[in-house]
Amino acid sequence: MAFTANDYVIDSADQYGDTGYDRVSVADWLRYLNAAIRATILVRPDAGSVSESYQLASGVKQTIPTAGLRLLDIVRNMGSDGLTAGKIITPAKRQHIDYSNLLWPAATGGTAVDNFSYDPETPRIFYVTPPVASTTDVYVEIVTSQLPTKITAVGDDDGISDLFFEPLVQYMLYKAYTGDDENVEYQKGIQCLQNFFNLLQVEMTAAASQGPETKE
C-alpha cells in the first residue's frame, strides 16, 4: 500500500520526540516532506520516474514533456496514435551517429525512431534518428523524472515509491533539527542528512545526475 503524508508526519514526529506537535507543527512537517521529495528526486531522479506515450516534434531535436525534469529512457515506438506498440528504441552516442553519417540530421523523415541521443548537461533535450517526418504523427514511450503534485494535506499520497520512505523521513528530521528556532540541534540534523544520502546509496559529494548516459 502507498504511504500517505500522515505516515511520514507521524514517524518523523515520533523520532523527533514530539508526538504532540508542540515543537514542530503538522504544517511544518508537510513542508519538510515536500522538501524531502524534491531533494530525493534531485539525487535519485528515478524516484520520480513517469512513463507515458509522447508525441515527438518533426525533425531530430526533441524536448521532454513539460512536467519532466530530465530524460531517463525512451523505450519503444508507439505508432501514429500513441497506442500501438512498435519496435524498441536504443540509445546511441551522438559522436557515433556523427561519425557514421555527418548529414544524419538532414536525412529523410521517418515514421518510427531507431535511436536517441542524450546529453545530461542538457537534461530536457534529446535527439532522434531518423528525423521525425512532418507528415505523420510519431509517438514513443518516454520515461522522465517528474516532481509529484505538492502535498498540502496529511491524507495526500507522496507520489513516489514506498522504497524511499526512510530517506524521506531522515531528510524531514534534518530540516526539523536544523530549523531556525530555540530547539536547533544542528549536529543531529547533519547526521540525519548523512543518513539520507547513505540510504540513497550515494556520497554527499556525488553528482546529482542520472539518465541514459550516452556522452563519451
N, C-alpha and C positions, 0 to 999 in steps of 0.2 A: 504494500500500500504506500501511497505517496504521503510524505510528511507535509503537514501544514505549517504555517508560520508559528502557530501556537506551540507546536512541538519544539521548535528552536528556542522560542522565548522561555518556555518552562525549563528546558535543560540548561540554558545559559544562566538564567536567574538562580537555579539550584546550585550550579557550580560556583557562581559568584557569591553565594551565601545571602541571597536577598529575595527569597520567595514571596515576600510581601510587597515587592517593588517599591521599597522606601528609598533606595539609593538610585536605582535606575528604573524609569517608568517603562511601561509596556510600549509606549510610542517610541521611546529611545531605542528599545531592543529591536523594534521593527526597522528603525532607521539603520541600526547596526547590521541587521540581516541583509538589507538591500546593499549596503556597502560590502558585506562579505560576499554576496553573489557576484557583484561587479569585480571584486578582487580575484575571486576564484576563476571566473571566465577569462580574465586578463592573463592569469598564469597558466590555466588549463583551458584553452579555447574549446576543447572537446566537451567540457561540462555544459556548454550551451549549444550543442550541435542540433541543427534542424535540417531535415531532409525534405525537399519539395520539388515539384515539377516546375521548371522555369523556362520562359521563352527567351531565346537569345536574340540579340540585335544582329542585323545584317553585317557582314564583314568579319574581321578577325578579332578586333578589340572588343572585350566584353566587361561589364561591371556586374558585381554580385547583387542580389536583391537588396532593396533599400534598408531593410531591417538588419542586414548582415553586417558583422564586424570584420570578418575575414573568411576567405575561402578555406574549406577543409578538404573537399573532394568533389569531383564530378564523376558520377558512377556510370551512367548509360544514356543513350538516346531515348527520347520518349515520344517520337513521332511528331506529326504536324498538329496533333490535338492535345498533346501533353498527357495522354493516357495510354499510348501504345508503346510498350517496352521494345526497345531495339538493341543494337549492338553496344558492347561495352566501350567506354572511352578511357584511354590510358594517358597518364601524364608523360610529358616529354620535355627535356631541357630545351630552352629557346636556342641555345648555341647549336644543338644537334639539328634542330629544324633548319636553322640558318645555313649550316654547312651543307645540308643536303639539297637545299634549293633557296637561293637568295631572293627569288621572286615569289616565294610562297604566299605573301600577303595579297598578291595580285592574281592568284590562281582563280579559276572558275568557281563560283559559289556552289556549295553542295547542300543537300537536304539532310545530311547526317554528319556528325562530328567524329573524327578519328582520334585526335589527340588534343590535349590542352596544356598550356604552359603558364606557370605561375611564379611570381617573384614575391617573397614575403615582405620585401621592402615597399611594395605597393599592394597591400593586402586586399583591396577592394577591386583590383583589376586582374584580368587574365586574358589569354589569347587562345583561339581555337584554330585548328586546321582540319579540313579545308575551310576556307571562309564560308560563312553562312550566306546562303542565297537570299537575295532581296525579294524574291517572288514567292517563297514558301515559308510558312511558319516552321520554326525548328525549336523543339523543346528538349531539355535534358533534365536528368535527375541531379540536382545540385545539393551539396551539403555545406552549410555555412555555420559559423559560430554567431549566435544571437543572444542578446540580453532578454530574459523573460519579462513579462509585464511587472511593473513595480508593485511591490507588496504594500498594501495600505491597511489591511485588517488581519487579525490573528487567524481567521479562517481561510486565508489565501494559500494556494499551493505555491511553493517556492519556484517551481518551473524547471528545476534541474534534477538530475538523478539522486536518489537517496544515498548513493555511494559517497556523496560529498557532505553528508550530514555533519560528521565530526569536524572536518576542516572549517566548515561554516561557523560552527559553534565556537571553535578556537579563535576565529577572527572576530566574532562578536565579543568575546571576552577580552581580546586585545583592545578593542575600541572602548569597552567599559573601563578597563583598568587604566587606560591612558587618557581618560576623559579629563577635561579641564574643570575639575571641582575638588573639594576637600578630600575626596576619597581616592585620589590618584595613588596607584600602586604600580609605578612605571615598570619596574623590573618584572613583575608578574605579567604585565602586558606584553613585554618583549619576549618572554618565554612562550606566551600563547601565540605570538606571531611566528616564532620559530617552529612551534608545533604545527601551525597551519601549513607552513612550507614543507615540513617533514612529512606530514600526512599526504600532501600532494606529490611527494617524492621528487622534489626539486630543491636546489640550493637557493638561499636567499639572494645570491648574486646572479642566478641563472637568467638568461634572456627569456622574456615572456612572449615567445613566438612559436606558433605551430602552424602546420598547414602542409599541403602537398609540396614538399621541398624539391624543387627542380633546378635550383641555382647551383652552378659549379663554384 
